[in-house]
Amino acid sequence: MRTDFLAHLERWRKWNVQASMNAYASTTSTALNNCVHYALAGGGKRLRPILVAASCNTISGTTSPKAPATALELIHTYSLIHDDLPAMDDDDLRRGKPTLHKAFDEATAILVGDGLQARAFELIADAPDLSAEQKVRMIKVLAEASGFNGMVGGQYVDIQSTGKDLTLDELKAMHAMKTGALIRASVALGGIAAGATEEQLAALDRYAGHIGLAFQVVDDILDVEGDTATLGKTGGKDAEADKATYVKLLGLDGAKAEAARLLTEALAALDGFGESADMLRELGRYIVEREY
């Protein structure tokens, strides 16, 4: 992985994403504000807002308005807060520190997650640099990716599949909703912000569909090969909980081969964009080569 790309990625995380979230996610309650900022200050890859910016840049040569990028990370953070709850994945560690329900309590975690989700849509609706048509389209894309046909539906299938053997097609369908839908939405929102044509949006979506699945394949690999300190979350939990994973179905070598295949397909989807899509290409490689 190129060091200049990683340095650029880190600068974007710190100055663009974090500052924007801090500005837009404040509440009128000091006590609740402390809980919200605890959830948002956990670091993380910030991949989804960066994908929004990179997708927009691919089409227009400029980074996207802050509202859609920030909204994506707020939705993602809300999903992690709820995923960590005892009724879901029951995890005590997220991004190297106690999960929100451990640092505070379960009710607070549920409410913070709910509030972040609502604020995400409010940000897009109020964005001064988006047209009414762009706002409506973005809200629809994000709502679908977050709901029953996206993250919520995928999480339900994941819970129901624990302890069961899934086919490869069933596993892909589950993760296309649970993980892939929000990554596809990230790339779509960047394209919409840039005024992409339907043909360009379709190519971006093919890229995002492949890279979204690759992200989950690598997550499954890291759950086996990574250590808790590097991952920032509890390693080995998938096997312990008998979750349906790519490693369980394909074996470690098979899962690595699948991640490589998905990356190749994702990069091929960008062939029509030339050098303007280099940031998306680098992000695809980063997703497959990352260590956490």
N, C-alpha and C positions, 0 to 999 in steps of 0.2 A: 504494500500500500504506500503510495507516494506521501512523503512527509509534508510537502507543501499543501496537499489536499487535506490531510489531517489537521494541519494548523489552521487552514481556512474554515474547516468544519467547527473547530473549537471556538474560533472567534465568533462565528455566526451563532453558535449556541449561547455564548455568554452575553453578547451585546444585543442581539436582535430578539431571540426567543425569550430569555429570562426577563429582560427588562420590560418587554411587552406584556408578559403574563403578570408581572408584579403590578403594572399600571392598571390592567384591565380586570383583575380578579379581586380587588379590594372590596371589603364589605363595610357597613356602617357600625358593626360590632367589633370592638377591639379583641374580645375573647375569640370570636369566630374567625376574625382576621388572622390570628395566630395559628389557628388550625389550618386555614387555607394556605397560608404561606409555608407552613411546615410541609404540606403535601406538594407544593410547587417548587420548593427549594431542594428537592432530592436529586437534582441532576438528571441523569438519564441521557440517552442518545439524542433526543429531540429530533428524531428522524422524520417524523411526519411533517412538522412545519418546514423543515429544510427541503423536503420533497415538494411542498407547495411552491417554495421560492425557486427551486431548480426547474420545475415544470414551467412556471411562468417565464423564467429566463430563456428557456429553450424556444419559446414561441416569440417573445417580444424583446428579448435582450435586456430586460429589467427584472428586478426582484418584485415579488407580488406585494399588494397592500398587506399591512400587518394583520388586519382582522381575520381573514381566513386561515392564515398560518397559525395565529394564536388560538383560534377556535379549535383547530385540529388537535393541538397539544392539550387543551383543556378537556376535550372529549376523551382523549387517550388517558389522561391522568385520572379522570373520573372512573374510567373502566378498570384501571389498575386498583384503585381504592376499593371498589366493589368486589373485584376478583379476589382480593386478599382476605375478605371477610370470612369468618368461621363457616358460614353457610355455603361458601363457594370453595375457593382453594385452601382456605385456612392457613395463611402464611404469616409468619411473624417478622419477616425481613423483606424490605424492598429498597433497592438502590443504596444498599449498605447501611440502612438504619431501620429502627422499628417501624413497622407498618402503621398507618394512621390510627387504626382501631386499637393498636397496642400502645401507642404514644398518648392517645386520649381515651376514646371508648367507641363502642360499635355504633351507637346512635349518632355520634358526631361524625364518624366516617361516612355513614349513609347520607347524612345531610350535606356534608361537604361535597360528596360526589354528585348528589342531585343538583346542588347549586352551581357547580362547575359546568355541568351539562347545560343547564338553562342559560348561563352566562355566554356560553359558546354561540348559541343561536342569536342571542341578543347582540353580540359583537358584529355578526354578519349583517343583521337587520339594520344596525345603526351606522355601518361603515360609510363614511362620506365620499370615499373614492371608488365606490362601486355603483353601477347603474341598478335600477329597480329590477331589470331582467336578470342581471348577474346575481343579485341577492336571492331572488326566488329560486333560481336554478341551483345555487350553492346550498341553500337551506334544504332543498329537496334531496340533493346528492348526499349531504351529511346526515340527514335524518334517516334515509334508507340504509346507509352504511352503519349507523349506530343502532338500528332497531331490529325488528323481528327477522328481516331478511339479511341482517348483517351481524354485528357483534353479539347482540342479545340472543339471536337464533343460534349462532355458532356456539356460544357459551352453554346454552341449554343442551345442544347435541353433545357437547364435550362431557358435560356432567352425566347425561344419560348413557354415554358410551364407556364410562369408567368400568374396567373389569371385563370389557367385551372385545372381541376381535373384529376390526373393521377391514373392509377391502381398501385398496389404494384409492379407488374412486370415492368411496365414502369418506375417507380421511381427507382427501383434497377438498371435497364439498364442504366438510365441516370447517376447515381452516380458511377456505375462500371466504366464508362468512366471519368467522371469529377474528382472524388476523388480517386476511387479505382485503376485506371490504374497506377498512379505514385507510389502508395504504393506497388503494385505488382512488378513494375519495380525495386523499391528499394531492395526488397527481392531477386529478380532474379539476379540483378547485384552482390550482395554479394555472391550468390551461384555460379555464373559464375567465379568470381574472385577466389573462393576456389576450382574450378575444380569439382563441383558437377556433379553427374551422372544425366541422364535424369529422372530417377525415383525420385531422391532426389529433383530435380528442380520442378517436378510435385507436390510433397508433400508440398514444400515451397510455391508454387503458390496457392494451396488450402488454406493454412493458410492465405496468403496475401489477397486473394480474400474476405474471410470472414472478416478479420480484417479491410480491406479497407472500406467495407460497414458499419461495426460497427463504424468506425471513423465518417462517415457522419451522422449516426443515432444520435450519441452523440452530434455532432455539432448542429443538429436540436433541441435536447433537451436543450442544453446550451443556444441557442438563446432565448428560452422561460424562462428558470430558472435562467440563469446567469445574472450578472450585468455587465455594461460596464467597470467598473474599473477592475474587475477580468478577463474578457474576453480579454481586450486590444483592442476591436473593438466594434462597436455600437451594443448593444443588441436589440432584438425585431425587427430587420429589415426584417426578412423573413415574418413575419405576416403582417407587414406594407406594404410590396411590394406584398403580396399575392402570395408568392413563393410556389411551390410544395415541401412539406417536409414530413418526416415520422410522425411528431407530428400532422400535419394537416390531414394526412390520417388515422393514427392509434390511435390518442390520445396520451397523455403524458404517461400513464401507458403502453399502447400498444407499444410505441416506446422504452420504457425502457426494456420491455420484449423481443423485437426484438434484442436489443443490447446484452442482456444476451445470447440469443440463438446463435447469431453470434459468440460470444466469445467462447461458448462451442464447436461449430463446428471448429473454428480456432485452439483451443487447441488440439482437437482430430486429426487434420491433422499432428500434430507434434509427435504423439505417437511413431513412428518408430525411433526417434532420441535420445531418452533417455535424460540424464542430459545435453547433449551438447546444447539442445535447450532451456535451462532455461531462457536465456536472452530474447529470442523471446516470451516465455510464459509471462514473467514479462511485456514486452512491450505491449502484448495484453491486459493484465489486466489494465495496465496504460491507454491505449487508452479508455477503457470503463469506468474507474473510475475517470478520470481526471475532473478538475473543470474549465478548460479553453482550 
